Amino acid sequence: MNTNKKTRALVEGALMVAAAEALGYVKIWHMPEGGSVSLMMLPIVLYALRWGLSRGLLAGLALGIIDFMLGGGIAIGWQSILGDYVIACTLIGLAGVGHGKKTAGMLGGAALGCLGRFLAVWVTGATLWGEYMYDIYGLPMNNEWVYSFLYNLPTLVSGVLTVICCALLKNTMKKLPGAD
């Protein structure tokens, strides 16, 4: 890869991380203890689909660190910082497996990245936040895994919205110059 493409990938990555953080502030719905429905994952998914898995994972990692520091991150220790922010956002970059694929592969990659983030926050919620569970959606909670699944449903909804946006933007993405 020539220097011009490396520079373009780096600049696009930085812009997409910034756009993702900005979109994280535009919440469609917000949970009381953190978590929301937003399009924060969309820029990282688009970047990963355009530039590939390794760059997508790196952009997700950058987003996770920045989101915790700037987004008012809620944590109960270093484990929840890693699980809810660093690992969860890094896994958004798994969308890069759809790089260079046709529409089904691209959307599958986007879904994988979004599902990766959901699984990370679900496991973190069940293993770390479970002791703080309370009744949610009017349902009495007595199982950490069910509680975490229900509590983190907004992340899954955000993922579905992200995949829908990717489907709508697929033709535009093919026209962009620069990537492979």
C-alpha positions in Angstrom: 0.0 0.0 0.0 1.5 3.4 -1.0 1.9 6.3 1.4 -1.1 8.2 0.0 -3.4 5.3 0.8 -2.0 4.8 4.3 -2.5 8.5 5.0 -6.0 8.4 3.6 -6.9 5.4 5.7 -5.5 7.1 8.9 -7.3 10.3 8.3 -10.6 8.5 7.5 -10.2 6.4 10.6 -9.7 9.5 12.8 -12.7 11.2 11.2 -14.9 8.1 11.6 -13.9 7.8 15.3 -14.8 11.4 15.8 -18.0 11.0 14.0 -18.9 7.9 16.0 -18.2 9.7 19.3 -20.4 12.7 18.1 -23.2 10.3 17.1 -23.0 8.7 20.5 -24.2 12.0 22.0 -27.3 11.9 19.7 -29.4 9.4 21.6 -32.7 8.1 20.3 -33.4 6.5 23.7 -31.3 6.4 26.9 -31.1 3.8 29.7 -30.9 5.1 33.3 -27.6 3.4 34.2 -25.9 4.0 30.8 -26.5 2.5 27.4 -28.6 3.9 24.6 -30.0 3.6 21.2 -27.8 5.6 18.8 -26.0 5.3 15.5 -22.5 5.4 17.2 -21.5 2.2 15.6 -22.2 3.3 12.0 -19.0 5.2 11.2 -16.8 2.4 12.6 -18.7 -0.2 10.7 -18.5 1.8 7.5 -14.8 2.3 8.0 -14.2 -1.4 8.7 -16.1 -2.4 5.6 -14.1 0.1 3.5 -10.6 -0.6 4.9 -10.7 -4.1 6.4 -10.6 -6.0 9.6 -7.3 -4.8 11.2 -8.0 -1.1 10.6 -11.6 -1.6 11.7 -10.5 -3.2 15.0 -8.0 -0.4 15.6 -10.6 2.3 14.9 -13.0 0.5 17.3 -10.3 0.4 20.0 -9.7 4.1 19.6 -13.4 4.7 19.9 -13.6 2.6 23.1 -10.9 4.6 24.8 -12.3 8.0 23.7 -15.9 7.1 24.5 -15.0 6.1 28.0 -13.0 9.3 28.6 -15.3 11.8 26.8 -18.7 10.1 26.8 -19.2 10.1 30.6 -18.4 6.4 31.0 -19.9 4.5 33.9 -17.6 1.9 35.4 -17.2 -0.1 38.6 -13.6 -1.0 38.0 -11.0 -1.6 35.3 -12.9 -4.8 34.2 -16.0 -2.9 33.3 -13.9 -0.2 31.4 -12.4 -3.0 29.4 -15.6 -4.9 28.8 -18.1 -2.1 28.3 -15.9 0.2 26.3 -12.5 -1.1 25.1 -13.4 -4.6 24.1 -17.0 -3.8 23.1 -16.0 -1.0 20.8 -13.1 -2.9 19.4 -15.4 -5.7 18.4 -17.4 -3.3 16.2 -14.4 -3.5 13.9 -15.3 -7.2 13.2 -17.4 -5.6 10.5 -14.2 -5.6 8.5 -14.7 -9.3 7.6 -17.2 -7.9 5.1 -14.5 -5.8 3.3 -14.4 -6.5 -0.4 -17.5 -8.7 -0.3 -20.7 -8.4 -2.2 -23.8 -7.1 -0.5 -24.7 -10.1 1.6 -21.1 -10.4 2.9 -20.9 -6.7 3.6 -24.2 -6.7 5.6 -23.1 -9.9 7.3 -19.8 -8.2 8.3 -21.8 -5.2 9.6 -24.1 -7.5 11.6 -21.1 -9.4 13.0 -19.5 -6.2 14.3 -22.7 -5.0 15.9 -23.3 -8.4 17.4 -19.7 -8.5 18.8 -20.4 -5.3 20.6 -23.7 -6.6 22.0 -22.1 -9.8 23.2 -19.3 -7.9 25.0 -21.7 -5.7 26.9 -24.0 -8.6 27.6 -21.2 -10.7 29.2 -19.9 -7.7 31.1 -23.3 -6.9 32.3 -24.0 -10.4 33.5 -20.6 -11.0 35.2 -19.9 -7.5 36.6 -23.1 -5.5 36.8 -25.4 -8.4 37.7 -25.1 -7.8 41.5 -26.7 -4.3 40.9 -29.7 -5.6 39.0 -33.2 -4.3 39.6 -36.6 -4.9 38.1 -36.5 -3.8 34.4 -39.3 -3.3 31.9 -41.7 -4.1 34.8 -40.2 -7.6 35.1 -38.8 -9.0 38.4 -35.2 -10.0 37.8 -33.4 -12.9 39.5 -31.0 -14.0 36.7 -28.0 -11.9 35.8 -27.9 -13.2 32.2 -31.5 -12.4 31.5 -31.2 -9.0 33.2 -28.1 -8.1 31.2 -29.7 -9.3 28.0 -32.8 -7.2 28.6 -30.8 -4.2 29.8 -28.5 -4.2 26.8 -31.3 -4.7 24.2 -30.7 -1.0 23.2 -27.3 -2.0 21.9 -28.9 -4.7 19.8 -31.4 -2.2 18.5 -28.6 0.2 17.6 -26.9 -2.7 15.7 -30.0 -3.3 13.7 -30.3 0.4 12.8 -26.6 0.3 11.8 -27.1 -2.6 9.5 -30.1 -1.0 7.9 -28.1 2.2 7.3 -25.3 0.1 5.8 -27.8 -1.5 3.4 -29.1 1.9 2.4 -25.5 3.2 1.9 -24.0 0.2 0.1 -24.2 1.8 -3.4 -22.7 5.0 -2.2 -19.8 3.1 -0.5 -18.9 1.4 -3.8 -18.4 4.8 -5.5 -15.9 6.1 -2.9 -12.3 6.3 -4.2 -9.2 5.2 -2.4 -9.9 1.8 -0.7 -9.0 -1.5 -2.3 
